[in-house]
Amino acid sequence: MGNVITWWGHATCTVEDSGVRVLTDPLFARRLAHLRRRRGDVPPPEAAVADAVLVSHLHSDHLHLPSLAKLAPGTRLIVPRGARRAVPGLRRLDAVRRTGGLRITEVGAGDEVEIGPLWVRAVPAYHDGRRLPVGPQRSPALGYVITGERRTYFAGDTGLFDEMADVVGTVDVALLPVGGWGPHLGHGHLNADRAAEALRRLAPGAAVPVHYGTFWPIGLDGVRPHEFHSPGDEFVRLAARRAPSVAVHRLQHGESVRPGATL
């Protein structure tokens, strides 16, 4: 049967495999600090329904406490090692739900977690995973490989690095960031070009571009607007040249795909 991927915007996806729903980096907000959602509605309540949630790193657009508070009691929350120490609000959320709620598991690269019939393996990411822009690097940025009927790689935020294909291994589907939320991508990110190169190295059967075309800084609508609109299409174009055997699905917000099949 394979799996079903739904993109809710930014880095938030639902991966359904073997009857299990895994949610990535949930961000259910219209505005976050200086960012506002310019495209796509805020995800509906059913987007928060998940058996497990994967958080790739501690930046507030990936570990968003108000969004995590929408998860149902009993949800498994997998976060980078040291997250509870680095994010006091996460500890409070854990304490509030301790009587029956969020079950938080901290992981590092190479760790595996069993979620029903699925296995989730944490893999390295090339990205600054600190909660704040200054201070010690206490928690690693991670990607995750979800293994069930299919193997799905959620890259989180990452730059291209030499060992990427080796540490990720063979996967069927890759969820790759291709842009950002401002006119300039910082260190440790994939743009459309680098994401296409990552796709060539990983050689999955299918890919879905994420982390673009959702949030943009308030007041900068007219500053290099092509950086907001174009990364998805640019990735499709470059992927066709660099990795022509990979089926690339550029989804709209809230749209789903069953890679290898037509929904």
Secondary structure, DSSP 8 states (H G I E B T S, - for coil): --EEEEEEETTEEEEEETTEEEEES----SEETTEEE-SS----GGGG--SEEE---SSTTTS-HHHHTTS-TT-EEEEETTHHHH-HHHHHHHHHHTTT--EEEEE-TT-EEEETTEEEEEEE--S---SSSSS---S--EEEEEESSSEEEE--S----TTHHHHH-S-SEEEEE---SSSS--TT---HHHHHHHHHHH--SEEEEES-SSEEETT-TTSSTHHHHSHHHHHHHHHHHH-TTSEE----TTEEE-TTS--
